[in-house]
Amino acid sequence: MSAPAPGRPRSLGASLLDQVLADTLDPAYAQVAAARAAEAARQADGATADPGPAPRPSWLQRNRGQLLVAAALLLAGLLAAVTYRQAAAGAQGREAAREALREDIVQESAVGDDLAAQLQQLTAEVAQTRQQALDTSVVGQRALSELAEAQQGAAAVAVSGPGLLVTVGNAPPAADSDPVGGSDQIALAGRVQDGDLQLAVNALWASGAEAVSINGQRVGPTTAIRQAGDAILVDFRPVMDPYEISAVGKPDDLARAFLATPEANELATLTKDFGIVFDFARSDDLELPAGSSAELVFAEPLVAAEEQGEALAPATPDPPTDGG
């Protein structure tokens, strides 16, 4: 192929083709390649020079991990101490409130005891006056005999004699128990409930007990044994742990029959499962006070109206014998 004649202009297509063949690399790529080459040359120049010793890290940088762990442990300890202190303060506050309530109960119980003593004295005076009024006739003496039996059955008179002493008490605290973080469920399970005392009293009645009392509170036909918060009320009077149940009767027969009842077996199961105290002992001398007097709501005469004259007639003494 011959070269173009001089002075003849080249065509447009030939000039574009020559430019593409001459400039095969895009200008932007050429700039990037030149920048990379310059950076590589600069790094090569720096590697040949002596960089010197590397800077030593500070003490804070070297021990930063240990400091963070120590700070976290300190914060956790402070939170635990504050939590324990608040829990202890709350427990002390609850215990102080309970102690105040106990003091109130003791004071009110003392007032109730004084009133009960006055009532007992007045009741004795009434009984003496009644005895003097009815002892002058045969019908009156018969009425006194029936009244004594009814009073004994209604727990209206004091009773003494041999019998059985049953003790029921709360479970003792564990040696490793925590007074602040202890379990309320375990403490509640180890406490004597009103139903436990009802079991013991019913078992004693069924075993032939003639009279029963709980911590000096006489149990009669209308006596209620109920729970009031942490306290147990017997005839609306609070009784405290341990609970001593006195039962008058023949000690050997009473103990044998009592241990054979299902109620005694259930109390023994509570002792085994929850640590509740359950014990009994024979006693030769038990003294049970009189219970609260029942309110009279109904009465009927002992004799018919036509026998009133004979009933009210005084008893005549026997005539003297000849030997005089």
Secondary structure, 3 states (H helix, E strand, C coil): CCCCCCCCCCCHHHHHHHHHHHCCCCHHHHHHHHHHHHHHHHHHHHHHCCCCCCCCCCHHHHCHHHHHHHHHHHHHHHHHHHHHHHHHHHHHHHHHHHHHHHHHHHHHHHHHHHHHHHHHHHHHHHHHHHHHHHCCCHHHHHHHHHHHHHHHHCCCCCEEEEEEEEEEECCCCCCCCCCCCCCHHHHHHCCCCHHHHHHHHHHHHHCCCCEEEECCEEECCCCCEEEECCEEEECCEEECCCEEEEEECCHHHHHHHHHCCHHHHHHHHHHHHHCCEEEEEEEEEEEECCCCCCCCCCCCCCCCHHHHHHHHCCCCCCCCCCCC
